[in-house]
Amino acid sequence: MELIIALMKSNPELTLPQIAESLNISEKQVKTGRDKLIKEGSIRQEESNKSGDWESNEIA
């Protein structure tokens, strides 16, 4: 999940399919990781699910 956070920090506008492609994993794996990170409070998503716009709640 650290890789997902790193990608979201480097480009907050990435969509889930783009993250999945970058990491060579399934979109379902990204969604599962995203949901866990949101539940933990590590990230939050701005706007709609389709636009990306991720914001990390972790201190860099």
C-alpha positions as CSV (number, residue, x, y, z in Angstrom):
1,M,0.0,0.0,0.0
2,E,3.0,2.3,0.4
3,L,3.3,2.3,-3.4
4,I,-0.3,3.3,-3.8
5,I,0.3,6.2,-1.4
6,A,3.5,7.2,-3.1
7,L,1.8,7.4,-6.5
8,M,-1.1,9.3,-5.1
9,K,1.3,11.8,-3.5
10,S,3.3,12.2,-6.7
11,N,0.3,12.8,-8.8
12,P,-3.0,13.4,-6.9
13,E,-5.0,13.4,-10.1
14,L,-4.3,9.7,-10.9
15,T,-7.4,7.6,-11.4
16,L,-7.7,4.0,-10.0
17,P,-7.2,2.4,-13.4
18,Q,-4.0,4.5,-13.9
19,I,-2.7,3.5,-10.5
20,A,-3.4,-0.2,-11.3
21,E,-1.6,0.1,-14.7
22,S,1.4,1.8,-13.1
23,L,1.7,-0.9,-10.4
24,N,0.8,-3.7,-12.8
25,I,-2.0,-4.9,-10.5
26,S,-5.7,-5.2,-10.9
27,E,-8.1,-2.3,-10.4
28,K,-9.8,-4.4,-7.7
29,Q,-6.5,-4.6,-5.7
30,V,-6.1,-0.8,-5.9
31,K,-9.7,-0.3,-4.8
32,T,-9.2,-2.7,-1.8
33,G,-6.0,-0.8,-0.9
34,R,-7.7,2.5,-1.3
35,D,-10.6,1.5,0.9
36,K,-8.3,0.3,3.6
37,L,-6.2,3.5,3.4
38,I,-9.4,5.7,3.6
39,K,-10.7,3.6,6.6
40,E,-7.3,4.1,8.4
41,G,-7.5,7.8,7.7
42,S,-4.2,7.7,5.7
43,I,-5.8,9.3,2.6
44,R,-9.0,11.0,1.5
45,Q,-10.4,11.6,-2.0
46,E,-11.5,14.9,-3.2
47,E,-14.4,15.2,-5.7
48,S,-15.9,12.1,-7.3
49,N,-14.3,8.7,-7.5
50,K,-13.7,9.1,-11.2
51,S,-11.5,12.2,-11.1
52,G,-8.7,11.1,-8.8
53,D,-7.7,14.2,-6.7
54,W,-6.1,12.3,-3.8
55,E,-4.9,13.9,-0.7
56,S,-2.6,12.2,1.8
57,N,-3.3,12.7,5.5
58,E,0.2,11.4,6.3
59,I,2.9,13.7,7.2
60,A,5.7,13.5,4.6
